[in-house]
Amino acid sequence: MFEVTIAEQIREAWIRAGLSRNHPEMVKAVPETKDLKALLEVAFLASIEKEEAAPVVARLVFFPDATTDNFQQLTPWIDALSFGNEIPLSPENLAKFAPAFDQNLSALAVARRLGDSYVLLGALFYGRTINQLESGQGSKGRPNALTLNIRAPGSVIVAFGDSVIGRLERGQFILADPGPMASRFFTDHIIKTISHHDAHREYKMDYWYLYRDCLERLYSTASREGHGSTIIWCPTDRLPDISARIQSGTQITTRQSGRELALTVLMHCRYTRDPKYSCFYPVIADETRMLAEYIDLLAHLACVDGALIIDDEISPHQFRCHIAAPRWKGRVLEGTVRNIIPTQELDISRFGTRHNSAIALVGDCPGVVAFVVSEDGPVRVMMRIEDDVVVWPDCLNTVFLD
């Protein structure tokens, strides 16, 4: 189905990524072309299947010569479930087995057999990636092996353990990008905006890291719902400026503040530095859960047709909003990382109404940031930098898995 050149392109990108990330084990473990091509085809075909009317979401880890008896020994630090017999790997079988295993917590183990056939051996359970919103559910470490992720129809992420190479999208391979969180222009703007928060004055970078995790959870949760959506992040003092550009939204008059919830988490975390306050551990876990559930609630509001408007305190003001800003006539540039000034122009003619409306709004209202979730997977981030609108093409296709 796929041309061999696609697999070869991924192999070349794999080696370059391993060298640039100073990861010799990754370079050494570059998969064979035949394995990469075969597994990508199965994963891609499974991604466009549906099981009980739901899209297939799965993760595969490839151990070429493993068996049901020994694959657990390859990753002794990870809990495993071994099948009693090998299951032939096919799009249909993958679609049937995938719903039993949450890809945020586990992966299906795959091996090669004679005749270049492939089989499912069982599952590995390694837990969620560690971050401040997943308290008590730390990862046990992903195996350093070829890993394929299916998150959206027609989209397959290619990784070596936690290190992402890129994503196969509609037959095209897109290299992984560090995304907006690695850009000084983006992070400096967010940090400057939240610097007046009490929590930032008190906890400095600890507050920023938690705030960043909240933003990442917000757009990634919205993406997992499989709906197109738009999240508009607006500095509180700029809310009046966008009111004239928003129509027919549903107002929210009584609301929580993500800033207040984050401050509560950080206040309790301070006590954990002293063992005598270990009694606060359950309290921290509960407060963190409440913050995570609050962010998930906002993500679901964003999935209703129209845009969700939140302020810099991560507090919702309107949802179901229609953006009516004047069309942006300036340049639209592709976002870069670190301190590199964007110069590459983007062709936005391929973008639909949702993306062009968001570009128009951030272009007309400096300081506003838009997170635009596509139904087919990518999450694009947009903001104005001086006289240009800058778009980061996909903040889910980053160099780190999850």
Buried (B, 14 or more C-beta within 10 A) or exposed (E): EBEEEBBEBBBEBBBEBBEEEEBEEBBEBBBBBEBBBBBBBBBBBBBBBEBEEEBBBBBBBBBBEBBBEEBBEBBEEBEBBBBEEBBEBBBEBBBBBBEEBBBBBBBBBBBBBEEEEBBBBBBBBBBBBEBBBBBEBEBEEBBBBBBBBBBBBBBBBBBBBBBBBBBBBEEEBBBBBBBBBBBEBBBEBBBEBBEEBEBBEEBEEBBBEBBBBBBBBBBBBBBBBBBBBBBBBBBEEBBEBBEEBBEEBEEBEEEBBBBBBBBBBBBBBBBEEEEEEEEBBEBBBEBBBBBBEBBBEBBBBBBBEBBBBBBBBBBBBBBBBEBEBEEBEEBBBBBBBEEEEBEEEBEBEEBEEBBBBBBBBBBBBBBBBBBBBBBEBBBBBBBBBEEBBBBBBBBBBBBEBB
